[in-house]
Amino acid sequence: MSTSELVPPRRCAEVLSIESMRGRLPAMLADIEELVGCESPSSDLAAVAASADVVARVGARRLGRAPERIVQAGSTHLRWRFGDGPARVLLLGHHDTVWPIGSLATHPYTVDGDVLRGPGCFDMKAGLVVALHALAAVPDLTGVTLLVTGDEELGSPTSRELICAEATGCAAALVLEAAADGGALKTERKGVSLYRVGVTGRSAHAGLEPWRGVNATVELAHQVLAVEALADPALGTTVTPTVASAGSTTNTVPAGGELSVDVRVASTVEQQRIDAAMHGLRPVLGGATLELGGGPNRPPLEASSSQPLLDRAVALASALGLPPPRGAAVGGASDGNFTAGVGTPTLDGLGAVGGGAHADDEHVLVAELPARAALVAALVADVLEPGREAAPTATASGGGRSS
């Protein structure tokens, strides 16, 4: 991309004001407190529904309209669509958290100087507030969709198809997940595959005639070593045997067992290689059989999907008087993996700056919130600029099966 192409267009001029966003900071903090104050562990569907009510209320207050409420298998998602034509930019986030009900008693919402704390503040309720205030600053939202899901922390089992459908054909997907260390944007995420290897052997008395059995534990040990050998550290591919179990009593040759396997890959090619190898596993012991379940859960978010949007973010940050954002590769996955998997240019980590996701130290840096919202607003306006290329830059891969 040439330097001239990176000059921020006129449409951004109305939203390129960091001072106007700083004026929004008290309202942003009030909104974050409201969202954090409604606990929303993913597996508690009633809590997630109540959280959706709060997000809808705050969103309607900032955007001037209520969202559509979409309930899939009991999980509540929210969607704002602006304009009657095709969507050009998708903003994506989630309102569920990993924190159980009662966490506010031990981790209350607080603001101490520049540090805001509370369960789910960093991942990612502050990011939702950044999105709402960013969109409120854009003069014309025609062509924008904001999708807020309620099951991301579970792997998005009910929202995946919705995410892919909303992203398909968009010029950009902007993911409001928390920033990487130091406020970096997430330009690469590993793809995830999850497998279950089931082993069937034959039981026998462990003391009287163990030779008559086919030991599922021993077969499982062979499979653990075979699976672990598929990793390729040079390519960033990890293949990790995790939970394993076999047998039922201490004096019986185990007749059955199973192994869970977690796979992380940096490229679609590697994800396909591992999938083929997992399906190629064969038993080592005579009389043993294997059954494989699972497969690719999320495709990788590769740098090629993020680079053009990162380039735009750098140019827009300069116009805002902000330090240029850098890109970072991270091992964790998000719904941005799905949007990249359908061929939509994707930039992730646009939410809050802070740290401690899922941990006791979860926190948000207050001073960074206005800058983040200004950058998101400028990116939205930039993507909506007339004549901006809207075609996806990658071939949709689909990403395999959902967990």
VENDASUL-V505904 format. One record per backbone hydrogen bond with DSSP energy under -0.5 kcal/mol. NH is the residue of the N-H (numbers start at 1). CO is the residue of the C=O. E is the energy in kcal/mol with one decimal. If there is no record, write none. Layout:
nh=NH co=CO e=E
nh=NH co=CO e=E
//
This chain:
nh=6 co=2 e=-0.6
nh=6 co=3 e=-1.3
nh=7 co=4 e=-1.4
nh=12 co=9 e=-1.3
nh=13 co=10 e=-2.2
nh=14 co=11 e=-0.6
nh=15 co=12 e=-1.7
nh=16 co=12 e=-1.3
nh=17 co=15 e=-1.8
nh=21 co=17 e=-1.3
nh=22 co=18 e=-2.1
nh=23 co=19 e=-1.7
nh=24 co=20 e=-0.5
nh=24 co=21 e=-1.0
nh=25 co=22 e=-1.2
nh=28 co=24 e=-2.4
nh=29 co=25 e=-2.6
nh=30 co=26 e=-2.0
nh=31 co=27 e=-2.3
nh=32 co=28 e=-2.5
nh=33 co=29 e=-2.4
nh=34 co=30 e=-1.9
nh=35 co=31 e=-2.3
nh=36 co=32 e=-3.2
nh=37 co=33 e=-2.0
nh=38 co=35 e=-1.4
nh=39 co=37 e=-0.7
nh=42 co=97 e=-1.8
nh=44 co=41 e=-1.8
nh=45 co=43 e=-1.1
nh=48 co=44 e=-2.4
nh=49 co=45 e=-2.2
nh=50 co=46 e=-2.2
nh=51 co=47 e=-2.4
nh=52 co=48 e=-2.3
nh=53 co=49 e=-1.6
nh=54 co=50 e=-1.5
nh=55 co=51 e=-2.8
nh=56 co=52 e=-2.8
nh=57 co=53 e=-2.1
nh=58 co=54 e=-2.7
nh=59 co=55 e=-3.0
nh=60 co=56 e=-2.6
nh=61 co=57 e=-1.8
nh=62 co=58 e=-1.7
nh=63 co=59 e=-3.1
nh=64 co=60 e=-1.8
nh=68 co=79 e=-3.2
nh=70 co=68 e=-0.6
nh=70 co=77 e=-3.2
nh=71 co=69 e=-0.5
nh=72 co=70 e=-0.6
nh=72 co=75 e=-2.5
nh=75 co=72 e=-2.4
nh=77 co=70 e=-3.3
nh=77 co=75 e=-0.5
nh=78 co=148 e=-3.0
nh=79 co=68 e=-2.1
nh=80 co=146 e=-2.9
nh=82 co=144 e=-2.3
nh=88 co=143 e=-3.5
nh=89 co=143 e=-2.1
nh=90 co=172 e=-2.4
nh=91 co=145 e=-3.1
nh=92 co=174 e=-2.3
nh=93 co=147 e=-2.2
nh=95 co=149 e=-2.6
nh=96 co=149 e=-0.6
nh=97 co=40 e=-2.5
nh=103 co=100 e=-1.8
nh=105 co=102 e=-1.2
nh=106 co=102 e=-0.6
nh=106 co=103 e=-0.7
nh=107 co=103 e=-2.8
nh=110 co=117 e=-1.7
nh=112 co=115 e=-2.9
nh=113 co=111 e=-0.6
nh=115 co=112 e=-1.8
nh=116 co=114 e=-0.5
nh=116 co=364 e=-2.9
nh=117 co=110 e=-2.8
nh=118 co=362 e=-0.6
nh=119 co=107 e=-0.9
nh=121 co=118 e=-2.2
nh=124 co=122 e=-0.5
nh=125 co=120 e=-2.6
nh=126 co=121 e=-2.2
nh=128 co=124 e=-1.4
nh=129 co=125 e=-1.6
nh=130 co=126 e=-2.3
nh=131 co=127 e=-2.2
nh=132 co=128 e=-2.4
nh=133 co=129 e=-2.5
nh=134 co=130 e=-2.3
nh=135 co=131 e=-2.5
nh=136 co=132 e=-1.9
nh=137 co=133 e=-0.8
nh=137 co=134 e=-0.8
nh=138 co=135 e=-1.2
nh=139 co=137 e=-0.5
nh=143 co=82 e=-2.7
nh=144 co=141 e=-2.2
nh=145 co=89 e=-2.1
nh=146 co=80 e=-2.6
nh=147 co=91 e=-2.8
nh=147 co=145 e=-0.5
nh=148 co=78 e=-3.0
nh=149 co=93 e=-2.5
nh=149 co=147 e=-0.5
nh=154 co=151 e=-1.3
nh=155 co=152 e=-2.0
nh=156 co=151 e=-2.2
nh=160 co=156 e=-1.5
nh=163 co=159 e=-2.8
nh=164 co=160 e=-2.6
nh=165 co=161 e=-2.3
nh=166 co=162 e=-2.4
nh=167 co=163 e=-2.1
nh=168 co=164 e=-1.9
nh=170 co=167 e=-2.3
nh=171 co=88 e=-2.1
nh=172 co=88 e=-1.2
nh=173 co=345 e=-2.4
nh=174 co=90 e=-3.1
nh=175 co=173 e=-0.6
nh=175 co=347 e=-2.7
nh=176 co=92 e=-2.7
nh=176 co=174 e=-0.5
nh=179 co=352 e=-2.9
nh=180 co=184 e=-2.9
nh=183 co=180 e=-2.0
nh=184 co=181 e=-1.2
nh=185 co=326 e=-2.5
nh=186 co=348 e=-1.9
nh=187 co=185 e=-0.9
nh=187 co=328 e=-1.6
nh=188 co=328 e=-1.3
nh=189 co=301 e=-2.1
nh=190 co=330 e=-1.3
nh=191 co=265 e=-3.3
nh=192 co=298 e=-2.0
nh=193 co=263 e=-2.1
nh=194 co=295 e=-2.3
nh=195 co=261 e=-2.2
nh=196 co=293 e=-2.2
nh=197 co=259 e=-3.2
nh=198 co=196 e=-0.7
nh=198 co=291 e=-3.6
nh=199 co=257 e=-3.2
nh=200 co=289 e=-2.5
nh=201 co=255 e=-3.4
nh=202 co=214 e=-2.1
nh=206 co=251 e=-2.6
nh=209 co=205 e=-1.2
nh=212 co=209 e=-1.7
nh=213 co=210 e=-1.7
nh=214 co=202 e=-2.3
nh=216 co=214 e=-0.6
nh=216 co=254 e=-2.3
nh=219 co=215 e=-2.2
nh=220 co=216 e=-2.5
nh=221 co=217 e=-2.0
nh=222 co=218 e=-1.9
nh=223 co=219 e=-2.1
nh=224 co=220 e=-2.3
nh=225 co=221 e=-1.8
nh=226 co=222 e=-2.1
nh=227 co=223 e=-2.8
nh=228 co=224 e=-2.4
nh=229 co=225 e=-1.5
nh=230 co=227 e=-1.7
nh=231 co=228 e=-1.3
nh=232 co=237 e=-1.5
nh=235 co=232 e=-1.5
nh=236 co=233 e=-1.0
nh=237 co=232 e=-2.2
nh=238 co=236 e=-0.6
nh=238 co=264 e=-2.3
nh=240 co=262 e=-3.1
nh=241 co=239 e=-0.6
nh=242 co=260 e=-3.2
nh=245 co=258 e=-2.1
nh=247 co=256 e=-2.2
nh=252 co=249 e=-1.1
nh=253 co=204 e=-3.1
nh=257 co=199 e=-2.0
nh=258 co=245 e=-2.5
nh=259 co=197 e=-2.0
nh=260 co=243 e=-2.8
nh=261 co=195 e=-2.3
nh=262 co=240 e=-2.6
nh=263 co=193 e=-2.7
nh=263 co=261 e=-0.5
nh=264 co=238 e=-2.3
nh=265 co=191 e=-2.1
nh=271 co=267 e=-1.9
nh=272 co=268 e=-2.4
nh=273 co=269 e=-2.1
nh=274 co=270 e=-2.6
nh=275 co=271 e=-2.0
nh=276 co=272 e=-2.3
nh=277 co=273 e=-2.3
nh=278 co=274 e=-2.9
nh=279 co=275 e=-2.0
nh=280 co=276 e=-0.8
nh=281 co=278 e=-1.2
nh=288 co=285 e=-1.7
nh=289 co=200 e=-2.1
nh=291 co=198 e=-2.3
nh=293 co=196 e=-2.6
nh=295 co=194 e=-2.1
nh=297 co=192 e=-3.1
nh=298 co=192 e=-2.3
nh=301 co=189 e=-2.3
nh=302 co=300 e=-0.8
nh=305 co=302 e=-1.7
nh=306 co=302 e=-0.8
nh=306 co=303 e=-0.8
nh=307 co=303 e=-2.4
nh=310 co=306 e=-2.5
nh=311 co=307 e=-2.6
nh=312 co=308 e=-1.8
nh=313 co=309 e=-2.5
nh=314 co=310 e=-2.3
nh=315 co=311 e=-2.0
nh=316 co=312 e=-2.7
nh=317 co=313 e=-2.5
nh=318 co=314 e=-1.8
nh=319 co=315 e=-1.7
nh=320 co=316 e=-1.7
nh=321 co=317 e=-0.7
nh=321 co=318 e=-0.9
nh=322 co=317 e=-3.1
nh=328 co=185 e=-1.9
nh=330 co=188 e=-2.7
nh=337 co=334 e=-1.5
nh=338 co=335 e=-0.5
nh=339 co=335 e=-1.6
nh=340 co=336 e=-2.2
nh=341 co=337 e=-1.9
nh=342 co=338 e=-1.1
nh=343 co=340 e=-1.7
nh=344 co=339 e=-2.0
nh=345 co=343 e=-0.5
nh=346 co=305 e=-1.1
nh=347 co=173 e=-2.4
nh=348 co=186 e=-1.6
nh=350 co=175 e=-2.2
nh=351 co=177 e=-2.8
nh=355 co=363 e=-2.0
nh=359 co=356 e=-2.3
nh=362 co=359 e=-1.8
nh=363 co=355 e=-2.7
nh=364 co=116 e=-2.4
nh=365 co=353 e=-3.3
nh=366 co=114 e=-2.8
nh=366 co=364 e=-0.8
nh=368 co=365 e=-1.1
nh=369 co=366 e=-1.7
nh=372 co=368 e=-2.2
nh=373 co=369 e=-2.4
nh=374 co=370 e=-2.5
nh=375 co=371 e=-2.2
nh=376 co=372 e=-2.3
nh=377 co=373 e=-2.5
nh=378 co=374 e=-2.3
nh=379 co=375 e=-2.3
nh=380 co=376 e=-2.5
nh=381 co=377 e=-2.4
nh=382 co=378 e=-2.3
nh=383 co=379 e=-2.6
nh=384 co=380 e=-1.9
nh=385 co=381 e=-0.6
nh=385 co=382 e=-1.0
nh=388 co=385 e=-2.3
nh=393 co=343 e=-0.7
nh=394 co=343 e=-1.1
nh=397 co=341 e=-4.6
nh=398 co=341 e=-1.4
nh=399 co=397 e=-0.6
//
